[in-house]
Amino acid sequence: MNKTPKPNEKTEETEFTHPINLRLECIKCGLCCGDTERKTRHILLLKDETEKIALQTGQPTNVFSVEALGKYPYVYEMKKSNEGKCVFLKDNQCSIYPKRPLICIFYPFELKFNEEKDVHVFDFTVECPGINKGKLLKKNDFKKLYETAQERLTKKNSC
């Protein structure tokens, strides 16, 4: 039986709130890797991520990305195929998975900052067909995502 996720809750030892009673399983549908009828995807890249992808693939950054102006700390945006899918999506699998961008690691989650409550808030999209399937996510799962974001965003990612 699937429980409806409860509103985010903050615990004393965390700097974020997260959904509870939420299940997630990647069903490898590729929805997160491209445009849909309702949404145009913007796969944003940090400078460091772009450089790592370039090294892994042997491609210059301009082959797979374009400059993303006004999206700091993101400086590039992934190019997409004519079908609106990430250029690294092959047979519904990510060909750069070990070096995939932070935005891809996070999907279907987004981390926002609530200034009023001085806390980061994990939100999620219900468009992901893996929501309410699979493993029950725990606080530690969100903590790992939060720490990954902190690590990547504190590296030198400016132009």
N, CA and C atoms as an extended XYZ file, in Angstrom:
477
Properties=species:S:1:pos:R:3:atomname:S:1:resname:S:1:resid:I:1 pbc="F F F"
N         0.833       -1.184        0.000 N   MET     1
C         0.000        0.000        0.000 CA  MET     1
C         0.878        1.248        0.000 C   MET     1
N         0.634        2.155       -0.941 N   ASN     2
C         1.414        3.385       -1.015 CA  ASN     2
C         0.823        4.445       -0.107 C   ASN     2
N         1.678        5.014        0.720 N   LYS     3
C         1.231        6.110        1.569 CA  LYS     3
C         1.488        7.408        0.822 C   LYS     3
N         0.613        8.354        1.003 N   THR     4
C         0.816        9.674        0.411 CA  THR     4
C         1.937       10.354        1.162 C   THR     4
N         2.899       10.941        0.419 N   PRO     5
C         3.974       11.642        1.114 CA  PRO     5
C         3.408       12.742        2.008 C   PRO     5
N         3.946       12.854        3.196 N   LYS     6
C         3.537       13.905        4.120 CA  LYS     6
C         4.326       15.168        3.802 C   LYS     6
N         3.863       16.299        4.317 N   PRO     7
C         4.627       17.535        4.109 CA  PRO     7
C         6.044       17.365        4.645 C   PRO     7
N         6.926       18.200        4.133 N   ASN     8
C         8.311       18.141        4.586 CA  ASN     8
C         8.393       18.347        6.091 C   ASN     8
N         9.352       17.678        6.694 N   GLU     9
C         9.571       17.911        8.112 CA  GLU     9
C        11.053       18.127        8.354 C   GLU     9
N        11.372       19.062        9.215 N   LYS    10
C        12.753       19.392        9.540 CA  LYS    10
C        13.102       18.777       10.888 C   LYS    10
N        14.287       18.211       10.951 N   THR    11
C        14.756       17.693       12.225 CA  THR    11
C        15.865       18.607       12.722 C   THR    11
N        16.139       18.553       13.999 N   GLU    12
C        17.096       19.478       14.606 CA  GLU    12
C        18.485       19.392       14.004 C   GLU    12
N        18.917       18.223       13.619 N   GLU    13
C        20.298       18.068       13.157 CA  GLU    13
C        20.471       18.263       11.654 C   GLU    13
N        19.432       18.657       10.939 N   THR    14
C        19.561       18.855        9.505 CA  THR    14
C        19.334       20.307        9.130 C   THR    14
N        19.820       20.652        7.954 N   GLU    15
C        19.638       21.987        7.412 CA  GLU    15
C        18.601       21.959        6.301 C   GLU    15
N        17.806       20.899        6.253 N   PHE    16
C        16.831       20.757        5.177 CA  PHE    16
C        15.591       20.026        5.679 C   PHE    16
N        14.522       20.180        4.915 N   THR    17
C        13.327       19.384        5.152 CA  THR    17
C        13.174       18.453        3.958 C   THR    17
N        12.467       17.362        4.163 N   HIS    18
C        12.326       16.377        3.097 CA  HIS    18
C        10.973       15.687        3.202 C   HIS    18
N        10.488       15.165        2.071 N   PRO    19
C         9.234       14.420        2.117 CA  PRO    19
C         9.422       13.133        2.925 C   PRO    19
N         8.380       12.731        3.632 N   ILE    20
C         8.439       11.452        4.329 CA  ILE    20
C         7.352       10.552        3.747 C   ILE    20
N         7.536        9.262        3.933 N   ASN    21
C         6.635        8.255        3.354 CA  ASN    21
C         6.592        8.336        1.833 C   ASN    21
N         7.735        8.587        1.249 N   LEU    22
C         7.835        8.674       -0.206 CA  LEU    22
C         8.684        7.514       -0.710 C   LEU    22
N         8.183        6.834       -1.694 N   ARG    23
C         8.911        5.741       -2.335 CA  ARG    23
C         9.392        6.217       -3.700 C   ARG    23
N        10.530        5.668       -4.119 N   LEU    24
C        11.064        6.016       -5.429 CA  LEU    24
C        11.847        4.841       -5.988 C   LEU    24
N        11.598        4.567       -7.253 N   GLU    25
C        12.361        3.566       -7.979 CA  GLU    25
C        12.530        4.060       -9.409 C   GLU    25
N        13.759        4.116       -9.876 N   CYS    26
C        13.986        4.487      -11.272 CA  CYS    26
C        13.534        3.318      -12.139 C   CYS    26
N        12.598        3.594      -13.029 N   ILE    27
C        12.098        2.536      -13.911 CA  ILE    27
C        12.728        2.629      -15.305 C   ILE    27
N        13.764        3.473      -15.411 N   LYS    28
C        14.561        3.601      -16.638 CA  LYS    28
C        13.705        3.950      -17.864 C   LYS    28
N        12.792        4.900      -17.656 N   CYS    29
C        11.908        5.309      -18.743 CA  CYS    29
C        12.519        6.428      -19.591 C   CYS    29
N        13.504        7.151      -19.054 N   GLY    30
C        14.137        8.236      -19.796 CA  GLY    30
C        13.350        9.537      -19.793 C   GLY    30
N        12.236        9.586      -19.098 N   LEU    31
C        11.422       10.795      -19.048 CA  LEU    31
C        12.218       11.992      -18.540 C   LEU    31
N        13.056       11.761      -17.560 N   CYS    32
C        13.826       12.840      -16.946 CA  CYS    32
C        14.912       13.393      -17.873 C   CYS    32
N        15.196       12.694      -18.942 N   CYS    33
C        16.302       13.057      -19.828 CA  CYS    33
C        15.878       13.840      -21.059 C   CYS    33
N        14.632       14.273      -21.099 N   GLY    34
C        14.212       15.005      -22.280 CA  GLY    34
C        12.902       15.723      -22.109 C   GLY    34
N        12.535       16.414      -23.159 N   ASP    35
C        11.306       17.194      -23.161 CA  ASP    35
C        10.087       16.282      -23.197 C   ASP    35
N         9.010       16.782      -22.638 N   THR    36
C         7.717       16.113      -22.710 CA  THR    36
C         6.731       17.099      -23.331 C   THR    36
N         5.513       16.662      -23.529 N   GLU    37
C         4.495       17.562      -24.069 CA  GLU    37
C         4.262       18.742      -23.141 C   GLU    37
N         4.433       18.527      -21.854 N   ARG    38
C         4.146       19.565      -20.861 CA  ARG    38
C         5.356       20.343      -20.386 C   ARG    38
N         6.558       19.806      -20.632 N   LYS    39
C         7.732       20.438      -20.037 CA  LYS    39
C         8.945       20.381      -20.965 C   LYS    39
N         9.629       21.499      -21.056 N   THR    40
C        10.909       21.559      -21.748 CA  THR    40
C        11.996       21.422      -20.691 C   THR    40
N        12.828       20.414      -20.830 N   ARG    41
C        13.903       20.165      -19.867 CA  ARG    41
C        15.074       21.110      -20.130 C   ARG    41
N        15.661       21.569      -19.036 N   HIS    42
C        16.883       22.353      -19.084 CA  HIS    42
C        17.892       21.619      -18.218 C   HIS    42
N        18.764       20.864      -18.852 N   ILE    43
C        19.761       20.081      -18.126 CA  ILE    43
C        20.972       20.993      -17.941 C   ILE    43
N        21.002       21.640      -16.790 N   LEU    44
C        22.023       22.638      -16.503 CA  LEU    44
C        23.270       21.983      -15.941 C   LEU    44
N        24.410       22.577      -16.283 N   LEU    45
C        25.703       22.006      -15.914 CA  LEU    45
C        26.575       23.024      -15.193 C   LEU    45
N        27.232       22.561      -14.158 N   LEU    46
C        28.261       23.356      -13.506 CA  LEU    46
C        29.526       23.298      -14.361 C   LEU    46
N        30.383       24.276      -14.217 N   LYS    47
C        31.620       24.300      -15.009 CA  LYS    47
C        32.438       23.020      -14.808 C   LYS    47
N        32.601       22.617      -13.551 N   ASP    48
C        33.377       21.428      -13.214 CA  ASP    48
C        32.781       20.173      -13.859 C   ASP    48
N        31.453       20.065      -13.857 N   GLU    49
C        30.784       18.911      -14.461 CA  GLU    49
C        31.032       18.875      -15.968 C   GLU    49
N        30.955       20.029      -16.590 N   THR    50
C        31.160       20.127      -18.034 CA  THR    50
C        32.571       19.680      -18.404 C   THR    50
N        33.534       20.107      -17.615 N   GLU    51
C        34.926       19.717      -17.867 CA  GLU    51
C        35.125       18.211      -17.709 C   GLU    51
N        34.490       17.621      -16.700 N   LYS    52
C        34.612       16.172      -16.489 CA  LYS    52
C        33.952       15.382      -17.618 C   LYS    52
N        32.818       15.859      -18.085 N   ILE    53
C        32.141       15.193      -19.205 CA  ILE    53
C        33.001       15.294      -20.464 C   ILE    53
N        33.608       16.441      -20.679 N   ALA    54
C        34.490       16.628      -21.842 CA  ALA    54
C        35.669       15.657      -21.784 C   ALA    54
N        36.250       15.499      -20.614 N   LEU    55
C        37.364       14.555      -20.450 CA  LEU    55
C        36.909       13.118      -20.684 C   LEU    55
N        35.763       12.741      -20.112 N   GLN    56
C        35.268       11.370      -20.239 CA  GLN    56
C        34.941       11.026      -21.688 C   GLN    56
N        34.344       11.972      -22.399 N   THR    57
C        33.872       11.686      -23.758 CA  THR    57
C        34.890       12.035      -24.841 C   THR    57
N        35.891       12.831      -24.492 N   GLY    58
C        36.863       13.279      -25.487 CA  GLY    58
C        36.282       14.322      -26.431 C   GLY    58
N        35.177       14.950      -26.025 N   GLN    59
C        34.515       15.958      -26.855 CA  GLN    59
C        34.719       17.345      -26.264 C   GLN    59
N        34.930       18.341      -27.112 N   PRO    60
C        34.952       19.713      -26.595 CA  PRO    60
C        33.567       20.066      -26.043 C   PRO    60
N        33.524       20.955      -25.065 N   THR    61
C        32.260       21.295      -24.418 CA  THR    61
C        31.210       21.819      -25.399 C   THR    61
N        31.631       22.507      -26.454 N   ASN    62
C        30.648       23.069      -27.383 CA  ASN    62
C        29.955       22.010      -28.237 C   ASN    62
N        30.446       20.777      -28.216 N   VAL    63
C        29.794       19.687      -28.954 CA  VAL    63
C        28.536       19.229      -28.215 C   VAL    63
N        28.574       19.222      -26.878 N   PHE    64
C        27.448       18.706      -26.104 CA  PHE    64
C        26.736       19.749      -25.250 C   PHE    64
N        27.223       20.993      -25.238 N   SER    65
C        26.579       22.003      -24.395 CA  SER    65
C        26.638       23.389      -25.017 C   SER    65
N        25.784       24.243      -24.506 N   VAL    66
C        25.781       25.658      -24.889 CA  VAL    66
C        25.873       26.476      -23.611 C   VAL    66
N        26.343       27.699      -23.738 N   GLU    67
C        26.458       28.570      -22.584 CA  GLU    67
C        25.073       28.878      -22.027 C   GLU    67
N        24.959       28.882      -20.715 N   ALA    68
C        23.688       29.189      -20.047 CA  ALA    68
C        23.847       30.514      -19.301 C   ALA    68
N        23.352       31.561      -19.880 N   LEU    69
C        23.479       32.881      -19.271 CA  LEU    69
C        22.384       33.100      -18.224 C   LEU    69
N        22.757       33.711      -17.107 N   GLY    70
C        21.800       34.039      -16.070 CA  GLY    70
C        21.304       32.858      -15.264 C   GLY    70
N        22.042       31.770      -15.248 N   LYS    71
C        21.620       30.558      -14.523 CA  LYS    71
C        22.607       30.180      -13.420 C   LYS    71
N        23.419       31.123      -12.973 N   TYR    72
C        24.449       30.854      -11.977 CA  TYR    72
C        23.877       30.052      -10.805 C   TYR    72
N        24.584       29.054      -10.325 N   PRO    73
C        25.976       28.690      -10.571 CA  PRO    73
C        26.181       27.820      -11.810 C   PRO    73
N        25.109       27.546      -12.529 N   TYR    74
C        25.222       26.748      -13.744 CA  TYR    74
C        25.722       27.644      -14.872 C   TYR    74
N        26.655       27.126      -15.662 N   VAL    75
C        27.228       27.948      -16.729 CA  VAL    75
C        26.984       27.360      -18.116 C   VAL    75
N        26.533       26.119      -18.178 N   TYR    76
C        26.238       25.479      -19.460 CA  TYR    76
C        24.892       24.762      -19.380 C   TYR    76
N        24.341       24.502      -20.560 N   GLU    77
C        23.132       23.695      -20.665 CA  GLU    77
C        23.395       22.599      -21.689 C   GLU    77
N        22.993       21.392      -21.344 N   MET    78
C        23.200       20.243      -22.213 CA  MET    78
C        22.409       20.415      -23.508 C   MET    78
N        23.036       20.072      -24.609 N   LYS    79
C        22.325       20.055      -25.880 CA  LYS    79
C        21.412       18.834      -25.913 C   LYS    79
N        20.407       18.917      -26.784 N   LYS    80
C        19.472       17.805      -26.921 CA  LYS    80
C        19.404       17.361      -28.378 C   LYS    80
N        18.973       16.142      -28.557 N   SER    81
C        18.790       15.587      -29.897 CA  SER    81
C        17.580       16.246      -30.562 C   SER    81
N        17.356       15.926      -31.816 N   ASN    82
C        16.176       16.436      -32.527 CA  ASN    82
C        14.881       15.997      -31.856 C   ASN    82
N        14.931       14.886      -31.115 N   GLU    83
C        13.750       14.379      -30.398 CA  GLU    83
C        13.583       15.048      -29.039 C   GLU    83
N        14.469       15.982      -28.684 N   GLY    84
C        14.367       16.678      -27.404 CA  GLY    84
C        14.939       15.916      -26.231 C   GLY    84
N        15.798       14.930      -26.499 N   LYS    85
C        16.408       14.126      -25.433 CA  LYS    85
C        17.868       14.547      -25.249 C   LYS    85
N        18.388       14.333      -24.080 N   CYS    86
C        19.798       14.596      -23.799 CA  CYS    86
C        20.660       13.873      -24.824 C   CYS    86
N        21.719       14.538      -25.283 N   VAL    87
C        22.573       13.924      -26.301 CA  VAL    87
C        23.308       12.689      -25.787 C   VAL    87
N        23.345       12.506      -24.483 N   PHE    88
C        24.022       11.336      -23.918 CA  PHE    88
C        23.065       10.208      -23.543 C   PHE    88
N        21.797       10.343      -23.893 N   LEU    89
C        20.834        9.277      -23.646 CA  LEU    89
C        20.859        8.309      -24.824 C   LEU    89
N        21.269        7.092      -24.566 N   LYS    90
C        21.355        6.053      -25.594 CA  LYS    90
C        20.554        4.839      -25.139 C   LYS    90
N        19.533        4.466      -25.896 N   ASP    91
C        18.665        3.338      -25.537 CA  ASP    91
C        18.120        3.471      -24.111 C   ASP    91
N        17.661        4.670      -23.779 N   ASN    92
C        17.118        5.003      -22.458 CA  ASN    92
C        18.120        4.796      -21.324 C   ASN    92
N        19.405        4.848      -21.646 N   GLN    93
C        20.437        4.760      -20.615 CA  GLN    93
C        21.418        5.908      -20.795 C   GLN    93
N        21.899        6.412      -19.675 N   CYS    94
C        22.841        7.521      -19.686 CA  CYS    94
C        24.243        7.000      -20.000 C   CYS    94
N        24.815        7.496      -21.079 N   SER    95
C        26.150        7.025      -21.472 CA  SER    95
C        27.265        7.716      -20.682 C   SER    95
N        26.922        8.706      -19.864 N   ILE    96
C        27.921        9.376      -19.011 CA  ILE    96
C        27.549        9.236      -17.537 C   ILE    96
N        26.816        8.200      -17.212 N   TYR    97
C        26.244        8.029      -15.875 CA  TYR    97
C        27.213        8.330      -14.724 C   TYR    97
N        28.440        7.826      -14.726 N   PRO    98
C        29.336        8.132      -13.593 CA  PRO    98
C        29.664        9.626      -13.470 C   PRO    98
N        29.551       10.373      -14.554 N   LYS    99
C        29.861       11.813      -14.548 CA  LYS    99
C        28.609       12.664      -14.759 C   LYS    99
N        27.433       12.071      -14.580 N   ARG   100
C        26.197       12.815      -14.850 CA  ARG   100
C        26.105       14.055      -13.959 C   ARG   100
N        25.449       15.076      -14.462 N   PRO   101
C        25.336       16.336      -13.722 CA  PRO   101
C        24.505       16.223      -12.449 C   PRO   101
N        24.716       17.160      -11.558 N   LEU   102
C        23.986       17.233      -10.294 CA  LEU   102
C        22.482       17.259      -10.533 C   LEU   102
N        22.047       17.991      -11.513 N   ILE   103
C        20.615       18.104      -11.801 CA  ILE   103
C        20.023       16.734      -12.149 C   ILE   103
N        20.821       15.876      -12.758 N   CYS   104
C        20.374       14.521      -13.105 CA  CYS   104
C        20.368       13.615      -11.879 C   CYS   104
N        21.353       13.778      -11.027 N   ILE   105
C        21.408       13.004       -9.792 CA  ILE   105
C        20.180       13.306       -8.937 C   ILE   105
N        19.757       14.540       -8.934 N   PHE   106
C        18.653       14.986       -8.093 CA  PHE   106
C        17.271       14.548       -8.576 C   PHE   106
N        17.085       14.395       -9.875 N   TYR   107
C        15.751       14.123      -10.379 CA  TYR   107
C        15.139       12.901       -9.697 C   TYR   107
N        13.908       12.965       -9.244 N   PRO   108
C        12.850       13.943       -9.455 CA  PRO   108
C        12.781       15.027       -8.379 C   PRO   108
N        13.883       15.257       -7.688 N   PHE   109
C        13.893       16.233       -6.598 CA  PHE   109
C        14.508       17.552       -7.029 C   PHE   109
N        14.147       18.559       -6.270 N   GLU   110
C        14.701       19.890       -6.433 CA  GLU   110
C        14.935       20.412       -5.025 C   GLU   110
N        16.020       21.129       -4.840 N   LEU   111
C        16.344       21.690       -3.538 CA  LEU   111
C        16.176       23.203       -3.622 C   LEU   111
N        15.243       23.706       -2.839 N   LYS   112
C        14.963       25.148       -2.817 CA  LYS   112
C        15.321       25.677       -1.442 C   LYS   112
N        15.504       26.994       -1.356 N   PHE   113
C        15.794       27.603       -0.055 CA  PHE   113
C        14.612       28.444        0.372 C   PHE   113
N        14.091       28.169        1.565 N   ASN   114
C        13.010       28.944        2.145 CA  ASN   114
C        13.630       29.974        3.076 C   ASN   114
N        13.718       31.205        2.613 N   GLU   115
C        14.356       32.268        3.403 CA  GLU   115
C        13.593       32.547        4.691 C   GLU   115
N        12.280       32.490        4.613 N   GLU   116
C        11.445       32.770        5.774 CA  GLU   116
C        11.759       31.827        6.934 C   GLU   116
N        11.968       30.554        6.608 N   LYS   117
C        12.238       29.550        7.646 CA  LYS   117
C        13.726       29.216        7.760 C   LYS   117
N        14.546       29.833        6.884 N   ASP   118
C        15.990       29.624        6.895 CA  ASP   118
C        16.348       28.140        6.792 C   ASP   118
N        15.751       27.484        5.792 N   VAL   119
C        15.974       26.055        5.625 CA  VAL   119
C        15.886       25.692        4.139 C   VAL   119
N        16.657       24.718        3.736 N   HIS   120
C        16.530       24.155        2.395 CA  HIS   120
C        15.378       23.159        2.398 C   HIS   120
N        14.651       23.105        1.292 N   VAL   121
C        13.464       22.272        1.201 CA  VAL   121
C        13.564       21.379       -0.029 C   VAL   121
N        13.455       20.074        0.188 N   PHE   122
C        13.391       19.137       -0.930 CA  PHE   122
C        11.959       19.095       -1.434 C   PHE   122
N        11.796       19.333       -2.715 N   ASP   123
C        10.508       19.211       -3.369 CA  ASP   123
C        10.676       18.144       -4.443 C   ASP   123
N         9.580       17.643       -4.990 N   PHE   124
C         9.689       16.634       -6.046 CA  PHE   124
C         8.558       16.804       -7.045 C   PHE   124
N         8.781       16.276       -8.229 N   THR   125
C         7.765       16.323       -9.264 CA  THR   125
C         7.043       14.982       -9.328 C   THR   125
N         5.741       15.051       -9.442 N   VAL   126
C         4.959       13.820       -9.524 CA  VAL   126
C         4.904       13.282      -10.953 C   VAL   126
N         5.524       13.997      -11.905 N   GLU   127
C         5.534       13.501      -13.281 CA  GLU   127
C         6.388       12.244      -13.423 C   GLU   127
N         7.311       12.042      -12.495 N   CYS   128
C         8.178       10.864      -12.548 CA  CYS   128
C         7.353        9.615      -12.264 C   CYS   128
N         7.317        8.660      -13.202 N   PRO   129
C         6.527        7.451      -12.984 CA  PRO   129
C         7.101        6.521      -11.911 C   PRO   129
N         8.301        6.806      -11.410 N   GLY   130
C         8.896        5.995      -10.356 CA  GLY   130
C         8.492        6.427       -8.959 C   GLY   130
N         7.770        7.557       -8.853 N   ILE   131
C         7.292        8.028       -7.547 CA  ILE   131
C         6.262        7.031       -7.015 C   ILE   131
N         6.373        6.752       -5.732 N   ASN   132
C         5.511        5.810       -5.009 CA  ASN   132
C         5.691        4.365       -5.460 C   ASN   132
N         6.869        4.074       -6.008 N   LYS   133
C         7.251        2.693       -6.334 CA  LYS   133
C         8.594        2.425       -5.660 C   LYS   133
N         8.855        1.190       -5.389 N   GLY   134
C        10.183        0.817       -4.907 CA  GLY   134
C        10.454        1.164       -3.459 C   GLY   134
N        11.688        1.572       -3.232 N   LYS   135
C        12.240        1.770       -1.899 CA  LYS   135
C        11.658        3.002       -1.199 C   LYS   135
N        11.360        2.836        0.083 N   LEU   136
C        10.944        3.951        0.917 CA  LEU   136
C        12.180        4.796        1.218 C   LEU   136
N        12.130        6.061        0.845 N   LEU   137
C        13.272        6.938        1.064 CA  LEU   137
C        13.328        7.380        2.516 C   LEU   137
N        14.524        7.391        3.039 N   LYS   138
C        14.764        7.772        4.433 CA  LYS   138
C        15.509        9.098        4.475 C   LYS   138
N        15.610        9.637        5.656 N   LYS   139
C        16.318       10.904        5.845 CA  LYS   139
C        17.743       10.817        5.298 C   LYS   139
N        18.383        9.690        5.485 N   ASN   140
C        19.761        9.534        5.044 CA  ASN   140
C        19.890        9.638        3.514 C   ASN   140
N        18.870        9.197        2.782 N   ASP   141
C        18.896        9.324        1.318 CA  ASP   141
C        18.931       10.798        0.921 C   ASP   141
N        18.132       11.601        1.603 N   PHE   142
C        18.114       13.038        1.315 CA  PHE   142
C        19.390       13.714        1.807 C   PHE   142
N        19.932       13.211        2.903 N   LYS   143
C        21.186       13.763        3.429 CA  LYS   143
C        22.309       13.568        2.408 C   LYS   143
N        22.350       12.397        1.779 N   LYS   144
C        23.373       12.135        0.754 CA  LYS   144
C        23.218       13.091       -0.427 C   LYS   144
N        21.974       13.304       -0.859 N   LEU   145
C        21.735       14.262       -1.945 CA  LEU   145
C        22.170       15.667       -1.537 C   LEU   145
N        21.816       16.057       -0.328 N   TYR   146
C        22.159       17.378        0.188 CA  TYR   146
C        23.678       17.561        0.234 C   TYR   146
N        24.376       16.554        0.723 N   GLU   147
C        25.841       16.624        0.817 CA  GLU   147
C        26.476       16.657       -0.571 C   GLU   147
N        25.916       15.921       -1.524 N   THR   148
C        26.419       15.949       -2.900 CA  THR   148
C        26.261       17.349       -3.483 C   THR   148
N        25.118       17.966       -3.235 N   ALA   149
C        24.883       19.331       -3.721 CA  ALA   149
C        25.877       20.295       -3.088 C   ALA   149
N        26.063       20.207       -1.788 N   GLN   150
C        27.012       21.087       -1.103 CA  GLN   150
C        28.412       20.927       -1.679 C   GLN   150
N        28.819       19.677       -1.876 N   GLU   151
C        30.157       19.396       -2.390 CA  GLU   151
C        30.349       19.981       -3.791 C   GLU   151
N        29.410       19.720       -4.668 N   ARG   152
C        29.548       20.189       -6.047 CA  ARG   152
C        29.416       21.698       -6.170 C   ARG   152
N        28.552       22.272       -5.371 N   LEU   153
C        28.323       23.715       -5.485 CA  LEU   153
C        29.399       24.544       -4.806 C   LEU   153
N        30.195       23.951       -3.942 N   THR   154
C        31.266       24.709       -3.292 CA  THR   154
C        32.583       24.627       -4.045 C   THR   154
N        32.643       23.762       -5.054 N   LYS   155
C        33.843       23.720       -5.897 CA  LYS   155
C        33.884       24.956       -6.756 C   LYS   155
N        35.018       25.228       -7.360 N   LYS   156
C        35.129       26.381       -8.259 CA  LYS   156
C        34.303       26.102       -9.503 C   LYS   156
N        33.152       26.746       -9.588 N   ASN   157
C        32.255       26.534      -10.711 CA  ASN   157
C        31.945       27.833      -11.431 C   ASN   157
N        32.754       28.831      -11.212 N   SER   158
C        32.500       30.088      -11.919 CA  SER   158
C        33.195       30.071      -13.269 C   SER   158
N        32.838       31.021      -14.093 N   CYS   159
C        33.406       31.072      -15.461 CA  CYS   159
C        34.857       31.432      -15.457 C   CYS   159
